[in-house]
Amino acid sequence: MASAIQNFKDGFSRLKTLPLSVTNQYQVTVNGFTNGLRDYLMEYYNLPNDNATGNSIGIMCSQAVLPGTSFATLEISDNYQGIKQHVPHFRNYIDSEFSFYVDAKHQQLKFFEGWMDYISGDNAPKTENLKDEAYYRRFNYPMRASTLVGSGPTVGYKCNSLSICKFDKNGNNQLKYDFVNSFPKSLNTTPVSYGQAEVMKVTVTFAYDRYLMK
């Protein structure tokens, strides 16, 4: 018993001296858009090139959730009498949530609103009468390849380069998550009210096909 207590004390002492990972050292990158999405954001939302390509969006990320995953399992109960077994047959990737500060020109909010408009094929910017009863949506393809041999996709709404890079205070020990084929699934903003001023934020939930951890 004394040996177990001493081992616990020794282990706890070593734990206090270990360098631990902190939650406030990270960088988010949002880019890798198709030409169709980039042009749409520039034309219909008047976003400058840096915002339309996402290059200046990631730096405004105030909070992010590292991605998670789980297995869908199948229950087997007839291999051994009285014993149930579970085997994985499908891997699920859990949606990740990001919060972004919004500048005085509301460019971050326009960026994600425009992205979701592009996904849903929203033709409101082209419609003279926005209350037209004939208004409709025709959703865009997730990704449509270029007709040029060897070229990447030019039309589509999925992003090829959404990533989170986690590191320590010295910039070392990097842990990077690359999201494959991501897109905004839902969007929420900060409530506005009279009273003490707060920085406005937009919170976006991203869906994606899978992620790669490096």
C-alpha positions, 0 to 999 in steps of 0.5 A: 500500500505504501508503495502504491501511494509513493508511486502516485506521489512520484507520478504527480510530481512528474506531471507538474513538471511536464510542459502541458498543451494550452488552449489559446495557441492556435491558427485557423486557415480558410482558403482553397475555394473554387473560382466560382465561389470566389467570383460570387463573393466578390461580385455580389457581396463586394468583398475584396480579394483577400476576404473572397479567397478567405486569406484574411478570415482565419486570423479573425477566429476567436474560438474553435473546436478541434474535430472529433470522430466516432464509430457506428457499431454493429451489435453481434449476439449469436457468435457466443452464447450470452455474450454481445459483441460490437464491431465498427462498420462506419466512421463518423466525423463530428461537425466542428464549430468556429467563432469569428470576430466581425469587423466594422464593415461586417465582412466576415458575416457577409463572407459566410452569408455569401458562401451559404447563398452560393451553396443554395443557389440563391439568385436574390442578388440578380433579382430585381424584385426580391419578393417575386413569387417566382423566386426559387433556389437551385442548389449548386454542385458540391464540386464540379471538375474543370474541363481542362485536363489536369486542372482542379475544380472550378465550380463548387462550394466545398473548401479544400483548405480549412485547417487548425494548427495547434502549437505551444508558446514558442511555436513548436510542437505543432498539431495540425488538422486539415478538413477535407471538403468542408462547408458551412452547415449553420450560421449564428451571430451575436445578439444585439442589444442596448447596453454594454458594447461587445465585439460582434461574432459570427459562429459557424458550424462546418461539416466535412467529409473527413479530416487529416491529423499531422 
